[in-house]
């Protein structure tokens, strides 16, 4: 193939294309007035006819209809996550999502409202507890040096040479000390447990049914009945008898119950001193009780008093579980919420 023939093949498609002609109306020379150029550009704007077509475009615009016409569906095996039914340890490749994840099996939506007691605690009581439990050190304070936990061997016996240090005196387990309270570990309510021992259920099961109805009414929680495990001849108990009722309150039910006890029930009790100061288990859990006459002061029982036989209304114990590590902090928390204490306080 000759060179002339090759150049002719390359030039032929270029020659057939439309020649580019610049728009001279939009060009401006140095001698042209700028006002004339702006007038020409505005006259050729594409937004002039937009108002005429906007009504027709609005009637034909249907994004939902367009999406339904596509008929696109996700694959059946994709985007469907089922968390594992059982937790098989931290090293298992399949880990369940956190409880706050909607995909979790134990996910509970909410909270949708904040109880008054909890809102007051978050806005007022929490900062007050930090202030009351604050340990102040003046400027220049130096913390005392801590003695070593392990003790050396004393004596010149060669048996002691190269031996590891001994543990502390008394026991190998050291007693937990109270950590300073910060914004991370301010004491707060964890749960409340209601418990009643129904002695009349040994002879008549109706007492147990009435106690369960009363406890369920004042706690808004489905109660759990418990039966004895062994025979106790001194109390007349036989194994397998249902004699007690418990209810465990958490979240909003716990907040509403404690607010009801502090604001309504406790002020109604005549000549009531308060909660005994020695109450507590040295781990931040405090217990107090109500007699049968005081149980009738709850609004749920008082408004339907004719529904329950008076002789079958039980008394019950209230155990307040807190995140505090000692009774002093737990008592300080309940005192801030409005629970009075009397007598000698044991920390």
C-alpha positions as CSV (number, residue, x, y, z in Angstrom):
1,X,0.0,0.0,0.0
2,X,1.4,3.3,-1.0
3,X,1.8,6.3,1.3
4,X,-0.7,8.3,-0.7
5,X,-3.4,5.7,-0.4
6,X,-2.9,5.5,3.4
7,X,-3.1,9.3,3.9
8,X,-6.3,9.3,1.8
9,X,-8.0,6.7,4.1
10,X,-7.1,8.8,7.1
11,X,-8.3,12.1,5.7
12,X,-11.6,10.8,4.3
13,X,-13.5,10.5,7.7
14,X,-12.2,13.9,8.9
15,X,-13.4,15.6,5.8
16,X,-16.9,14.2,6.2
17,X,-17.4,15.7,9.7
18,X,-19.2,19.0,10.1
19,X,-16.9,21.9,10.4
20,X,-16.9,23.7,13.7
21,X,-18.1,27.3,13.5
22,X,-17.7,29.4,16.6
23,X,-20.6,31.5,17.8
24,X,-19.6,35.0,17.0
25,X,-22.6,36.4,18.9
26,X,-21.1,35.3,22.2
27,X,-17.5,36.5,21.5
28,X,-16.4,39.9,22.8
29,X,-13.5,41.8,21.5
30,X,-11.6,44.4,23.4
31,X,-13.4,47.2,21.6
32,X,-16.9,45.7,22.3
33,X,-19.1,47.2,25.0
34,X,-19.7,44.8,28.0
35,X,-23.3,45.9,28.3
36,X,-24.1,44.7,24.7
37,X,-22.5,41.3,25.5
38,X,-24.6,40.8,28.7
39,X,-27.8,41.7,26.9
40,X,-27.0,39.1,24.2
41,X,-26.2,36.4,26.8
42,X,-29.4,37.1,28.8
43,X,-31.5,37.0,25.8
44,X,-30.4,33.4,25.0
45,X,-31.0,32.0,28.6
46,X,-32.4,28.5,28.9
47,X,-34.5,29.4,32.0
48,X,-37.0,31.6,30.1
49,X,-39.4,28.8,29.1
50,X,-39.1,26.9,32.5
51,X,-42.4,28.3,33.9
52,X,-44.3,27.1,30.9
53,X,-43.3,23.4,31.4
54,X,-43.2,23.1,35.2
55,X,-47.0,22.3,35.5
56,X,-46.7,19.5,33.0
57,X,-43.6,18.1,34.6
58,X,-45.2,18.1,38.1
59,X,-48.1,15.9,36.9
60,X,-45.8,13.4,35.2
61,X,-43.3,13.2,38.1
62,X,-43.9,10.0,40.0
63,X,-40.8,8.5,41.7
64,X,-42.8,5.8,43.4
65,X,-44.3,4.6,40.2
66,X,-41.0,4.6,38.5
67,X,-39.4,2.5,41.3
68,X,-42.3,0.0,41.2
69,X,-41.9,-0.5,37.5
70,X,-38.3,-1.5,38.0
71,X,-39.5,-4.5,40.0
72,X,-36.1,-4.8,41.7
73,X,-36.0,-7.0,44.8
74,X,-33.1,-7.8,47.1
75,X,-31.8,-11.3,47.1
76,X,-33.5,-13.6,49.6
77,X,-30.3,-14.8,51.2
78,X,-28.7,-11.3,51.6
79,X,-29.4,-8.6,54.1
80,X,-31.0,-11.1,56.5
81,X,-28.9,-11.3,59.7
82,X,-29.9,-13.8,62.3
83,X,-27.9,-13.4,65.5
84,X,-26.7,-16.7,67.1
85,X,-29.2,-18.2,69.5
86,X,-26.6,-19.0,72.1
87,X,-23.5,-17.1,73.3
88,X,-20.6,-19.4,72.7
89,X,-17.8,-17.3,74.3
90,X,-15.7,-14.3,73.3
91,X,-13.5,-16.3,70.9
92,X,-16.3,-17.7,68.8
93,X,-16.4,-16.3,65.2
94,X,-20.2,-15.6,65.5
95,X,-20.8,-12.9,68.1
96,X,-24.2,-11.6,69.0
97,X,-24.8,-7.9,68.4
98,X,-25.1,-5.5,71.4
99,X,-28.4,-5.3,73.2
100,X,-29.0,-1.8,71.7
101,X,-28.9,-3.1,68.2
102,X,-32.3,-3.8,66.7
103,X,-31.0,-7.0,65.2
104,X,-30.4,-8.4,68.7
105,X,-32.7,-11.0,70.1
106,X,-33.0,-9.2,73.4
107,X,-33.5,-5.7,71.9
108,X,-36.1,-3.7,73.6
109,X,-37.1,-0.4,71.9
110,X,-37.2,2.8,74.0
111,X,-37.2,4.5,76.4
112,X,-39.9,6.7,74.9
113,X,-40.4,8.7,78.1
114,X,-38.3,9.5,81.1
115,X,-39.9,9.0,84.6
116,X,-40.0,12.0,86.9
117,X,-37.7,10.4,89.4
118,X,-35.1,9.4,86.8
119,X,-35.2,12.8,85.2
120,X,-34.7,14.5,88.6
121,X,-31.8,12.2,89.4
122,X,-30.1,13.0,86.1
123,X,-30.6,16.7,86.4
124,X,-30.0,17.3,90.1
125,X,-29.3,14.3,92.3
126,X,-26.4,12.9,90.3
127,X,-24.3,16.1,90.5
128,X,-25.2,16.5,94.2
129,X,-24.0,13.0,95.0
130,X,-20.7,13.8,93.3
131,X,-20.3,16.9,95.4
132,X,-21.2,15.1,98.7
133,X,-18.8,12.3,97.9
134,X,-15.9,14.5,96.6
135,X,-12.6,13.9,98.4
136,X,-10.8,17.3,98.4
137,X,-7.0,17.5,98.7
138,X,-5.4,20.9,99.4
139,X,-2.6,22.2,97.2
140,X,0.7,20.5,97.8
141,X,-1.0,17.3,99.0
142,X,1.1,14.2,98.4
143,X,-0.5,10.8,98.7
144,X,1.2,8.5,101.2
145,X,3.4,5.9,99.7
146,X,1.7,2.5,99.5
147,X,3.5,-0.3,101.2
148,X,4.2,-3.3,99.0
149,X,1.4,-5.9,98.9
150,X,3.8,-8.9,99.2
151,X,6.0,-9.3,102.3
152,X,9.7,-10.4,102.2
153,X,10.9,-13.4,104.2
154,X,12.6,-12.3,107.5
155,X,15.5,-14.3,109.0
156,X,18.9,-15.7,108.1
157,X,17.8,-19.2,107.2
158,X,19.0,-20.4,103.9
159,X,15.5,-21.8,103.3
160,X,14.3,-18.3,102.8
161,X,16.8,-17.5,100.1
162,X,15.4,-17.0,96.6
163,X,11.9,-17.7,97.7
164,X,9.0,-15.6,96.3
165,X,7.5,-12.9,98.4
166,X,4.7,-13.9,100.8
167,X,1.1,-12.7,100.5
168,X,-0.5,-10.3,103.0
169,X,-1.4,-11.3,106.5
170,X,-4.8,-12.8,107.2
171,X,-5.9,-14.0,103.8
172,X,-4.9,-14.0,100.1
173,X,-7.9,-12.0,99.1
174,X,-7.6,-8.3,99.9
175,X,-10.7,-6.4,100.9
176,X,-12.0,-4.0,98.2
177,X,-11.5,-0.4,99.0
178,X,-13.9,2.3,98.1
179,X,-12.9,3.9,94.8
180,X,-13.3,7.7,94.5
181,X,-16.6,8.6,93.0
182,X,-16.4,10.3,89.6
183,X,-18.9,10.9,86.8
184,X,-18.4,7.3,85.7
185,X,-19.4,5.5,88.9
186,X,-22.0,7.7,90.6
187,X,-24.3,5.4,92.6
188,X,-27.6,4.8,90.9
189,X,-30.5,2.4,91.1
190,X,-30.1,-1.0,89.5
191,X,-33.3,-2.9,90.4
192,X,-35.9,-3.4,93.2
193,X,-37.0,-6.8,94.4
194,X,-40.3,-7.3,96.3
195,X,-40.8,-10.4,98.4
196,X,-43.5,-11.7,100.7
197,X,-43.8,-14.9,102.7
198,X,-47.4,-16.0,102.9
199,X,-47.8,-18.1,106.0
200,X,-51.5,-18.6,105.4
201,X,-50.8,-20.5,102.1
202,X,-49.8,-23.5,104.2
203,X,-53.5,-24.1,105.1
204,X,-55.3,-22.2,102.3
205,X,-54.0,-21.5,98.8
206,X,-56.4,-18.5,98.6
207,X,-53.9,-16.5,100.6
208,X,-51.2,-17.1,98.0
209,X,-53.5,-16.0,95.2
210,X,-54.5,-12.8,97.0
211,X,-50.8,-12.0,97.7
212,X,-49.9,-12.5,94.1
213,X,-52.7,-10.2,93.0
214,X,-51.7,-7.5,95.4
215,X,-48.0,-7.7,94.5
216,X,-48.8,-7.6,90.8
217,X,-51.1,-4.6,91.2
218,X,-48.6,-2.5,93.1
219,X,-45.6,-3.5,91.0
220,X,-47.0,-3.7,87.5
221,X,-44.9,-6.9,87.1
222,X,-46.0,-10.5,86.7
223,X,-45.0,-12.1,90.0
224,X,-43.1,-15.4,90.5
225,X,-44.2,-17.9,93.1
226,X,-41.7,-20.1,94.9
227,X,-42.1,-23.4,96.7
228,X,-40.2,-24.9,99.6
229,X,-37.3,-27.2,98.8
230,X,-37.2,-29.3,102.0
231,X,-39.3,-30.1,105.0
232,X,-39.1,-27.9,108.1
233,X,-41.0,-29.4,111.0
234,X,-40.6,-26.4,113.2
235,X,-42.6,-24.1,110.8
236,X,-44.9,-26.8,109.5
237,X,-43.4,-26.7,106.0
238,X,-43.5,-29.6,103.6
239,X,-41.4,-29.8,100.4
240,X,-43.1,-28.6,97.3
241,X,-45.5,-26.1,98.9
242,X,-45.8,-22.7,97.3
243,X,-45.4,-20.2,100.2
244,X,-43.7,-17.0,98.8
245,X,-44.1,-14.5,96.0
246,X,-41.5,-12.2,94.4
247,X,-41.4,-9.5,91.8
248,X,-38.3,-8.0,90.2
249,X,-38.6,-4.4,88.9
250,X,-36.3,-2.7,86.5
251,X,-36.3,0.4,84.3
252,X,-39.5,2.5,84.3
253,X,-41.4,0.2,86.6
254,X,-38.7,0.5,89.2
255,X,-38.6,4.3,89.0
256,X,-42.4,4.6,89.2
257,X,-42.6,2.2,92.2
258,X,-40.0,4.0,94.2
259,X,-41.5,7.4,93.5
260,X,-44.9,6.1,94.5
261,X,-43.4,4.7,97.8
262,X,-41.6,8.0,98.6
263,X,-44.3,10.5,97.6
264,X,-47.5,8.7,98.5
265,X,-47.1,5.7,100.8
266,X,-44.5,6.8,103.3
267,X,-46.2,10.1,104.2
268,X,-49.4,8.2,105.0
269,X,-47.8,5.9,107.6
270,X,-48.6,7.2,111.1
271,X,-45.7,7.5,113.6
272,X,-43.3,6.0,111.1
273,X,-39.7,6.6,112.0
274,X,-38.2,5.6,108.7
275,X,-35.8,3.0,107.4
276,X,-33.5,1.5,110.0
277,X,-29.9,2.8,109.7
278,X,-28.4,-0.6,110.1
279,X,-30.1,-2.0,107.1
280,X,-27.8,-3.2,104.4
281,X,-25.6,-6.1,103.3
282,X,-22.3,-4.1,103.1
283,X,-22.5,-4.3,99.2
284,X,-24.8,-1.4,98.5
285,X,-28.2,-3.2,98.8
286,X,-30.7,-1.9,101.4
287,X,-33.9,-3.6,102.6
288,X,-37.0,-2.2,104.4
289,X,-40.5,-3.6,104.8
290,X,-44.2,-2.7,104.9
291,X,-46.8,-4.4,107.1
292,X,-50.2,-5.6,106.0
293,X,-51.8,-2.3,107.2
294,X,-49.2,-0.3,105.3
295,X,-49.7,-2.4,102.1
296,X,-53.3,-1.2,102.1
297,X,-52.1,2.4,101.7
298,X,-50.8,1.8,98.1
299,X,-53.2,3.5,95.7
300,X,-53.8,0.4,93.6
301,X,-55.0,-1.5,96.7
302,X,-56.7,1.5,98.3
303,X,-58.9,2.2,95.3
304,X,-60.0,-1.4,95.1
305,X,-59.9,-2.3,98.8
306,X,-63.2,-4.3,98.6
307,X,-61.6,-6.6,96.0
308,X,-59.1,-8.0,98.5
309,X,-60.1,-9.7,101.7
310,X,-58.5,-7.5,104.5
311,X,-57.2,-10.5,106.4
312,X,-55.4,-11.9,103.3
313,X,-53.5,-8.7,102.3
314,X,-49.8,-9.5,102.9
315,X,-46.9,-7.5,104.1
316,X,-43.7,-7.5,102.0
317,X,-40.1,-6.6,101.9
318,X,-38.5,-4.1,99.5
319,X,-34.8,-4.7,98.6
320,X,-33.2,-1.8,96.7
321,X,-30.2,-2.9,94.7
322,X,-27.8,0.0,93.8
323,X,-24.5,0.2,92.0
324,X,-22.8,1.4,95.1
325,X,-20.1,-0.8,96.7
326,X,-20.9,0.0,100.3
327,X,-23.9,0.8,102.5
328,X,-22.8,4.4,103.1
329,X,-23.1,5.4,99.4
330,X,-26.3,3.5,99.0
331,X,-27.8,5.2,102.0
332,X,-26.7,8.5,100.7
333,X,-28.4,7.8,97.4
334,X,-31.7,6.9,99.0
335,X,-31.5,9.8,101.4
336,X,-31.1,12.1,98.4
337,X,-34.2,10.5,96.7
338,X,-36.2,11.1,99.9
339,X,-36.1,7.9,102.0
340,X,-35.6,8.8,105.7
341,X,-33.3,6.8,108.0
342,X,-33.2,6.5,111.8
343,X,-31.0,5.0,114.4
344,X,-27.3,4.0,114.3
345,X,-25.9,3.8,110.8
346,X,-23.5,1.0,110.1
347,X,-21.3,1.6,107.1
